[in-house]
Amino acid sequence: MEYKPVIGLEVHIELSTKSKMFCSCPAEHFAKEANTQVCPICLGLPGALPYTNSEAIDSIIKLGIALGCKIPEFSKFDRKHYNYPDLPKGYQISQYDLPVCLGGQWTLDNHKKISITRVHMEEDTGKLIHRKVNGEKVTLVDFNRSGVPLVELVTDPDFESPKEVDEFLRDLRHLVRYLGISSADMEKGSLRLEANISLGRVKGREDKRVKLPDYKVELKNINSFKFLQKALSIEIKRQSEILDSGEKVNQETRGYDDYNKKTFSQRSKEGSEDYRYMPEPDIPPLIINKAAIARIKKLIPELPKEKQMRFKDSYKLPDNYVDLLVNDQDRADFFELAVKIGKAQGIDSKMIASAMLNNNLDRSSSSPADMVKKLVEVTKKDYASQAEIEKAVNKVINGNKKAVDDYKKGKTNVIGFLIGKAQGYLKGKGEVGLVRTELLKRLEKK
Amino acid sequence: MDKSNKFDVRHIADLAGLNLQKKDYSKFEKQLSLVVNYFEEIKKVNTDDVEPTSQTTGLTDVLRIDLIRPEDQLSVSESTSNTDKTHNNYFVVSLLLTKE
């Protein structure tokens, strides 16, 4: 039977604001001593009232604009209830029916368009650690992460392969870093991935349309792009085997075990679908008008895809060079400055890119100007000296009588052949302009 | 909830994290029905000209500048003062099996 994967994504991005979403505690919580960055608001103490961080709202609007989302004028927060020790209020402040961003789109390299369903604002939960203390298995709770601004992005189930998923996620991480709204670091948990995957049966040999599946499997708690790729591929195989045998695939949540190269069923929270959403009465709604959107648009820098196009056009670099440079915003800026400075010194953009990417010369240089200076020195050192050139030209003139005669008869294009000969003697180290000048000097003289 | 105002008391207790005895179900079912039935009274009020809202102040965009205010934070001894179950500054709860 022929199947087509139907994959959708849910991505959580922790914002890198200074303070938390609804209080003034520090938002940077990585490797901090437990419960040292908390206050009545993020501990959910009675009577504490949330106070929304404007920078977090600006950040999510930036992301929404960059993903081509609509930013509705009216948006509000809601309470999502569930009982768990990582959630001190008994509810998470999130957005239900009126998120900040709706309906965006992202284009993959194969020109396929992925629809972004929504992007909404919420708060992170506390951190749980399961451990044995005094011989007793317990759970430890740290609320430093409680209330850190969290953006949730949901896509339509538009992906048809693990490869498409991987490309989108890399693009997204890139975009988020360019926007400067998150470190998007999977190891620190500031980027978290979930995928839902099912297989649709292809209708027929001619009709390649897909009959939409009546189930979906959620892949959760996956902590790297590579593992998500592997988990998706393994799921595709597992599900197609189940479907081939005429069985039904269970709708469930699964994790990934890289050691055994398997996905496994995870028991999920009971009744977790019953979130009893209600409008958050303690936070007045957001009105995001055209002026606000125009103000935020001005804060958006040139984005990776635009930069890629421009680098290809203006610097005529190979694709892999462009990708490597654009991948790192600081390096891309360094490159552009170096090109500007190098131009006057006869150092071209390709030489600069190669020095950076093949020799990491930028890493050992204090500034673009410093790197260009080094390049000038290196190239000078490598070039043959005037005396060496004169010697080589002498040999060429004496050793290629026929070509010299041809030149004198007006066949001036033999100059290329003569330069080549001279470069042979110089082992390619002659500066072409100098060699030509020297050759012409001799040819015109005779 | 269906028309007969029957409640799945066990489910509601689960959501609220309450440990109810089976013998309590019918008692709470009755009590909950009474509360909800009271809304039938409120329904009699004519609300044709009333806009639904979750807000009463009329405020919008109450936003704060992104600043850390150390003076708002609690010390560890303050933040954990409502429990005697702590370990190295962590709150301690009984082991949760449901997540993994």
Interface residues (C-beta under 8 A of the other chain):
Chain A: T17 K18 S19 C23 S24 C25 P26 E33 A34 N35 T36 Q37 V38 C39 P40 L43 Y51 T52 N53 S54 E55 A56 I57 K76 H81 Y82 N83 Y84 P85 L128 I129 H130 V133 K137 V138 T139 L140 V141 D142 F143 Q266 R267 S268 K269 E270 G271 D274 R276 M278 P279 E280 P281 I283 P284 P285 L286 I287
Chain B: H11 D14 L15 A16 G17 S54 Q55 T57 L59 T60 D61 V62 L63 R64 I65 D66 L67 I68 R69 D72 Q73 L74 V76 S79 T80 H87 N88 N89 Y90 F91 V92 V93 S94 L95 L96 L97 T98 K99 E100
